[in-house]
Amino acid sequence: MFQKALDSGMTVFAMTEHMPRSDEDLYPEELEANDSAQTLSKRFDDYITEASRLRDAYYATGSLPEAESNTNKPPMHPTPPSSKQQQPQAEILIALETEFIRPSTLTLLKALLTKHSSQLDFLLGSIHHVHTIPIDFDHPTYLSARAACTPPTDTQLFADYFDAQHAMLRALQPQIVGHFDLVRLLSDTPDADWRTLATSSGEKLWSKIQRNLDFVKSYGGLLEINTSGWRKGLEDPYPKREIVESWTAMGGDVVLSDDSHGVAQVGTNYERLKGFLEGCGVLRVAFLRRRKGRGGDGVSVGGKGKKCEFGYVDVSELW
């Protein structure tokens, strides 16, 4: 994936991985594979190890080494750069995508950050569960999450989602907020205008959205424009156009993401972004870069220990 990003001309590429979950929060496919919380934890550790190895090699030599084989051989170490070696042309970042399923999830996250803080560059704050039930895994589990709401309607699930997101934002203050309105993906009306929706009790969804955007703006967070919405058949990426317009009017900045889960998805639908962003009034796109020396304090929850600073590029310069 790193190589595909480099071949595509990207100058900043962030690799993220979902934090491991507890045994009680395994997905059906993980249960079928006899996975466990321990399996997921080992997989995450392996991600950190391999992503760090690739980044270190790239910064040292200007090129990426081959992937490690599944043997017991010690990991390769990049050779020091020589005058003939290519200098790195891109910034590679390593991140953790959060979960916020139940109170114990925060405890698990803090332990992960204690263990891996030196290798991680930022947190991507995301919500994938409401009432501890996945909302984007498949339609049956989405319906289960909706059934857990009172009343069991899409709009009530939306309301509960944005309340859970607000709790996550307050607890973590992630530098980037991922797929802000993911909850609409499997709903009956995924392309409805958020400004028109309300719960059966008359509570406006837009007020919850504005509350969350206001809080992200208050601590200096960034909103992810996630093109996987298009890949999954939605009219807009995440978040919807009206949210991006409101965020831009507030002076908020955005970053770009393809949410790729494989090499073939790297950069998917990026050619559509310029028109979408210009239509929403977005004038510039932000990106993260490690502070000088590629050092900094460790990443932690609550907005502390931010290793990255912001850079910007005008939308007019995109593709």
C-alpha positions, 0 to 999 in steps of 0.5 A, spaced: 500 500 500 505 504 501 508 503 494 502 504 491 501 511 494 508 513 492 507 510 485 500 514 485 504 521 486 502 522 494 507 526 498 503 524 504 500 517 506 498 515 513 497 508 514 491 506 520 489 500 523 483 499 528 485 498 535 483 491 537 477 489 541 475 485 546 472 478 546 465 480 547 466 485 541 468 480 536 465 480 529 461 474 526 467 473 521 472 473 527 468 468 531 468 463 525 475 464 524 476 462 532 479 469 533 480 472 540 482 479 543 489 476 543 489 474 536 487 481 534 492 484 539 497 480 536 495 482 529 495 490 531 502 489 534 504 486 527 502 492 524 506 497 528 512 493 527 511 492 519 509 499 518 515 502 522 520 497 519 517 500 512 517 507 514 524 507 517 527 503 511 524 508 506 527 514 510 533 511 510 534 509 503 529 513 499 525 506 497 521 501 500 524 494 502 520 487 500 515 485 505 517 480 511 516 473 510 513 469 515 519 466 518 523 466 524 528 470 521 530 477 525 527 483 521 531 486 516 535 493 518 535 498 512 542 500 510 545 507 511 543 512 505 549 513 500 550 518 495 547 514 490 541 512 494 534 516 493 532 521 498 525 520 500 520 524 497 514 523 501 511 523 508 509 516 511 505 516 518 502 511 522 496 511 526 491 508 530 483 508 529 479 508 535 473 504 537 468 507 543 464 501 544 463 500 552 467 503 558 472 498 557 474 500 550 477 506 553 482 502 558 484 498 552 486 504 548 490 507 553 494 501 554 495 500 547 498 508 547 502 506 553 505 500 549 506 503 542 506 511 543 513 512 540 511 509 533 504 512 533 503 519 530 496 521 531 489 518 533 483 517 528 477 518 532 471 513 529 465 510 532 463 503 529 458 501 534 451 504 537 449 500 544 455 496 543 452 493 536 456 494 529 452 499 525 456 498 518 458 491 518 452 488 515 445 490 514 442 485 519 447 487 525 445 495 523 438 492 524 440 490 531 443 496 533 436 500 530 432 495 534 436 497 541 434 504 540 428 507 543 424 508 539 427 503 534 428 508 528 433 510 523 433 517 526 433 515 533 439 511 531 442 517 528 441 521 534 444 515 539 450 515 534 452 522 534 451 522 542 456 516 542 461 520 537 460 526 542 462 522 548 468 519 544 470 526 542 470 529 549 474 523 551 479 522 546 480 529 542 482 525 536 487 530 531 482 527 525 475 525 526 473 519 521 467 518 517 463 523 521 456 520 519 458 513 517 451 511 521 447 513 515 451 507 510 446 502 511 440 506 513 433 506 509 435 513 507 442 514 506 442 520 502 437 524 506 439 531 508 441 531 515 438 538 516 431 535 515 431 529 519 429 529 526 427 524 531 420 522 533 420 526 539 422 532 535 429 532 536 433 535 530 439 531 528 442 537 525 443 540 532 447 534 534 451 535 528 453 542 530 454 540 537 459 535 535 462 540 529 463 545 534 467 541 539 472 539 534 473 546 532 474 548 539 480 543 540 483 544 533 481 537 530 480 536 522 475 533 519 476 527 514 473 527 507 472 519 506 471 517 499 469 510 501 462 513 501 462 513 493 465 506 493 460 504 497 454 507 492 452 513 496 451 520 493 456 523 497 463 521 501 463 521 508 461 526 511 455 529 506 455 535 503 451 539 508 456 537 513 462 539 509 459 546 507 457 548 515 464 545 517 467 550 512 463 556 514 466 555 521 473 555 519 474 548 519 479 544 515 479 537 512 484 532 510 483 527 505 482 519 505 480 513 501 479 508 507 483 503 503 482 496 505 487 493 500 492 496 494 486 496 489 483 501 493 488 506 494 486 513 491 479 510 489 475 516 487 480 521 488 479 524 481 472 526 484 474 530 490 476 537 487 469 538 484 466 536 491 470 540 495 469 546 490 462 545 491 462 545 498 466 552 498 473 548 501 479 552 499 484 548 502 486 541 504 490 540 510 495 534 511 499 532 517 506 532 517 511 529 523 514 535 527 522 537 525 526 531 527 520 526 526 520 526 534 515 529 539 511 527 545 508 520 545 501 520 542 495 520 548 488 521 549 485 528 551 489 532 545 496 531 549 502 529 546 501 531 538 507 529 534 504 532 528 503 539 525 499 541 519 500 543 512 496 545 507 495 545 499 490 549 495 484 545 492 485 548 486 492 544 486 489 538 486 488 533 480 
